[in-house]
């Protein structure tokens, strides 16, 4: 059985661009996707910036009104069951397939599986239930359920592409698509599937994002250039983003047979929960520290072999502190100093999308030979003492990358990637 | 609640026909809209055959290839557009495009008598 999975295709619908080249360029140059943005016509709402995707008009609850920037063949029979973020996911998946040199027919023989992650569409749920309630539940959209509940991505994409392998969804908030990648690696390691498609997507709209306002989880800054400041003393919450990211994972044997271009290999993963709080991190990052330890053990690496850590750090006071302490315990305490960055300073936080999006960033970093920086980090929090947090990206290819994600309920997941060259 | 018309993305001729029905109760305008709704939902393999005219005698399931999900979509579209409720018993009596047009007409109110 293989120990690793090769990342052979990437697809992006993101605030940094809708193709790999634009995204890689943004990560190298520090270009931000965060702009002044309103999600609801109410100036009293303390959310002034966000990181939207461009080219898609999906803010109507009626799929017949939606438009997108490419000539993708998205038939009505598929579109009717999608949520807005399903449209992003479909486009990212088409892009990832083309990138991997695959067509839809390559996914249909049972050797390909599909793992997806999103929170569903609160926007469509709200609309559909409001409509149904207005008629006292006497009528309603027959696609209300499959277009809006968590699972909508796997329901629709599996049916559209006629995928007959393992298909399921993951719901662990901000670790969802990182969990999906970890379990996708296991599917390939166990020989159950030769290829896994992993999808993360979220919507950037009032119904998905504004419920975070009462949690005091969002940045109230009106300055797009500094609102998202992971590890900075001035950080005050996360900036929201939406979009989709897709990764194609293949067994090394399949990738070799196809002579596929390999961005990086996924060689290990680990998870550990905090067992502490429903919504905040363990104060010392205990679960994340254990997740990193387990991931390193799974990858048969020592902490000193990690060149780059792509941090989860969302720019919240409590979460970044917990991760900094976990990183210090894992690396600094043993005398190691990997480069660390959180690209959320450029993208904001994509919730269920973030793990897939940022692992795809890591794959680009490994493939193109650079290490993303922390362009919005002006005054590092003293809690980060000893951590190597460069502002600018580095022209350095990380051989081994550790990718962290943390989510509600104290879930923590870490992945380990190895450069393919 | 969002009040975007389900006809929002339809050709202007169809939206104008709907407006004509609302203002004049013109039954021909209603028929135009109902047929456009049916045509919009045609399966891709059937759509090409009926690019111009959709015969009113066409049977929804046997001729046009609608499955139960598409029938549910069409019914909801009509319910949403005309703010009516259509029961499963109603649905069982609708077999053709003409049945659907006649049913909608009877459900949403009589046409204005011609002068």
Contacts between the chains, C-beta under 8 A, distances in Angstrom:
chain1	res1	chain2	res2	distance
A	60	B	2	7.3
A	60	B	4	5.5
A	60	B	8	7.5
A	61	B	2	5.1
A	61	B	4	6.9
A	62	B	2	8.0
A	62	B	4	5.4
A	62	B	6	6.3
A	62	B	8	6.5
A	62	B	9	7.6
A	64	B	6	7.1
A	64	B	8	6.8
A	64	B	9	4.2
A	64	B	10	7.9
A	65	B	4	6.6
A	65	B	8	5.4
A	65	B	9	5.2
A	75	B	44	6.5
A	76	B	40	7.9
A	76	B	41	7.8
A	77	B	43	7.3
A	77	B	44	7.4
A	80	B	73	6.6
A	127	B	1	7.1
A	127	B	2	5.8
A	130	B	1	4.5
A	131	B	1	6.3
A	131	B	80	7.5
A	134	B	1	6.4
A	135	B	79	7.9
A	135	B	85	6.6
A	138	B	85	4.5
A	139	B	76	6.4
A	139	B	79	4.5
A	139	B	80	7.5
A	139	B	85	5.2
A	139	B	86	7.6
A	140	B	76	7.0
A	141	B	76	5.7
A	141	B	80	8.0
A	142	B	69	6.4
A	142	B	72	3.8
A	142	B	73	5.8
A	142	B	76	5.7
A	143	B	69	8.0
A	143	B	73	7.2
